[in-house]
Amino acid sequence: MDPSNSPLFSPLAAGALRLPNRIVMAPMTRSRADDEGNVGALTAQYYEQRAGAGMMISEGIYPEPMGKGYVRTPGLAEAGHVVAWRRVTDAVHAAGGRIVAQLMHAGRISDPSLLPGHATPVAPSAIRPQGVTYTDDGLKPHATPRALTVPEIRMIVDNFAHAAQRAVDAGFDAVELHAGSGYLPMQFLSTRTNVRSDAYGGSALNRSRFVIEVLEAIAGAIGSARTGLKITPEKRFNDIDDADWLDTYTTLLAAIRPLQLAFLESAPEANAALYHARLRPLFDGAYFAGAGFDRARAEAALCDGSADAVVFGQLFIANPDLPRRFALNAPLAQADRATLYAGGARGYVDYPTLDALAAQAATESAE
Ligand SMILES: Cc1cc2nc3c(=O)[nH]c(=O)nc-3n(C[C@H](O)[C@H](O)[C@H](O)COP(=O)(O)O)c2cc1C
């Protein structure tokens, strides 16, 4: 498609946000925070470089210390975290961008070495995930989690609301609840990980209750026009599974409809056409489709009405000026897998823009 006619470049309203284009940067954990969960100058530079996105969704951020899931991931669990993130949001806004904080509680996917007092990870039910997790001591099998009590669930719900308020205090434009990829909210949603017999387990509506309550709490704290949700139907990452995926997600979306959230990031791992067709009519806000898109597929999704905007992950890592490259139909770089979760500046802030490549070529031809 001629880039000048591309639907990727028409503006979009998503709740309180005004996106100048429909190219959204996916939330991506990059593990560059310090051991206290504070991001630094490199992270400000990384997001600033990508501020040409319609909006950016941050890497997963733990809302409370028990939610931390991986080494060197950042938090919004205390006042110091707010100060650290403020530097990032200021840099993004100065560059003309918008950035949303993704709140991610890892639940059973965490490891005692990451948790206060080497605590046991928490989950809806005490079911150990298959597989291993990367820690500072190397790869370790997952621990068996402890099932949360109802008062503990209520405390976590409150802590999400406090973290959302901290996100706004830190200058984020909105908050996204991560209810995908096998972390705590998805552990509640999914039949394999939730065998509770109380109001949080059993029927699809009961399994949705935790996500509904967290969204109500976040929207209560910062407003539904600044609240979004991410789901990943049929993504079996982190040993998750569901006896009836479609029932779970149609039930969830019908139940949260009265909340009138700003946006939904829907990133199914399989049967994407089916999920977008069934889920989009149940959601009144901006519907973002993600996972595995390139420019042509994104334009097709916008043209056939299956999404309002498209979320790009790995392409945004390797192409900080991705919208410009799409507009010019310029070649795209590929991300280096070795530096996705480690490497400091390397593989983080050193992917060149088209302008930097042109300047480099001009210097070389002058030499
Ligand atoms: C390095 C890396 C880290 C990721 N971390 C997160 C995360 O913190 N939160 C999240 O919701 N998804 C995370 N994802 C998934 C992406 O948001 C996205 O859904 C996925 O990469 C598929 O999109 P893509 O095919 O355009 O890359 C991550 C993906 C990558 C590649």
The ligand as an SDF file (V2000), in Angstrom:
LIG
                    3D

 31 33  0  0  0  0  0  0  0  0999 V2000
   11.9060   -9.1710   24.8450 C   0  0  0  0  0  0  0  0  0  0  0  0
   10.4310   -9.2810   25.0450 C   0  0  0  0  0  0  0  0  0  0  0  0
    9.8890   -8.9750   26.2870 C   0  0  0  0  0  0  0  0  0  0  0  0
    8.5000   -9.0160   26.4890 C   0  0  0  0  0  0  0  0  0  0  0  0
    7.9960   -8.6310   27.6960 N   0  0  0  0  0  0  0  0  0  0  0  0
    6.6480   -8.4650   27.8330 C   0  0  0  0  0  0  0  0  0  0  0  0
    6.1130   -7.8270   28.9920 C   0  0  0  0  0  0  0  0  0  0  0  0
    6.8210   -7.3750   29.9140 O   0  0  0  0  0  0  0  0  0  0  0  0
    4.7640   -7.6750   29.0510 N   0  0  0  0  0  0  0  0  0  0  0  0
    3.9290   -8.1180   28.0450 C   0  0  0  0  0  0  0  0  0  0  0  0
    2.7230   -7.9440   28.1270 O   0  0  0  0  0  0  0  0  0  0  0  0
    4.4230   -8.7270   26.9500 N   0  0  0  0  0  0  0  0  0  0  0  0
    5.7580   -8.8700   26.8080 C   0  0  0  0  0  0  0  0  0  0  0  0
    6.2490   -9.3900   25.6410 N   0  0  0  0  0  0  0  0  0  0  0  0
    5.3280   -9.7530   24.5500 C   0  0  0  0  0  0  0  0  0  0  0  0
    5.1020   -8.5590   23.5980 C   0  0  0  0  0  0  0  0  0  0  0  0
    4.3710   -7.5290   24.2560 O   0  0  0  0  0  0  0  0  0  0  0  0
    4.3110   -8.9640   22.3370 C   0  0  0  0  0  0  0  0  0  0  0  0
    3.0200   -9.3850   22.7080 O   0  0  0  0  0  0  0  0  0  0  0  0
    5.0150  -10.0740   21.5860 C   0  0  0  0  0  0  0  0  0  0  0  0
    6.4010   -9.7550   21.4030 O   0  0  0  0  0  0  0  0  0  0  0  0
    4.4100  -10.3230   20.2090 C   0  0  0  0  0  0  0  0  0  0  0  0
    4.5330   -9.1970   19.3780 O   0  0  0  0  0  0  0  0  0  0  0  0
    5.6220   -9.1580   18.1890 P   0  0  0  0  0  0  0  0  0  0  0  0
    5.3740  -10.3770   17.3500 O   0  0  0  0  0  0  0  0  0  0  0  0
    5.3090   -7.8840   17.4400 O   0  0  0  0  0  0  0  0  0  0  0  0
    6.9800   -9.1550   18.8060 O   0  0  0  0  0  0  0  0  0  0  0  0
    7.6500   -9.3960   25.4240 C   0  0  0  0  0  0  0  0  0  0  0  0
    8.2000   -9.7370   24.1810 C   0  0  0  0  0  0  0  0  0  0  0  0
    9.5630   -9.6570   23.9800 C   0  0  0  0  0  0  0  0  0  0  0  0
   10.1050   -9.9630   22.6140 C   0  0  0  0  0  0  0  0  0  0  0  0
  1  2  1  0
  2  3  1  0
  2 30  2  0
  3  4  2  0
  4  5  1  0
  4 28  1  0
  5  6  2  0
  6  7  1  0
  6 13  1  0
  7  8  2  0
  7  9  1  0
  9 10  1  0
 10 11  2  0
 10 12  1  0
 12 13  2  0
 13 14  1  0
 14 15  1  0
 14 28  1  0
 15 16  1  0
 16 17  1  0
 16 18  1  0
 18 19  1  0
 18 20  1  0
 20 21  1  0
 20 22  1  0
 22 23  1  0
 23 24  1  0
 24 25  2  0
 24 26  1  0
 24 27  1  0
 28 29  2  0
 29 30  1  0
 30 31  1  0
M  END
$$$$
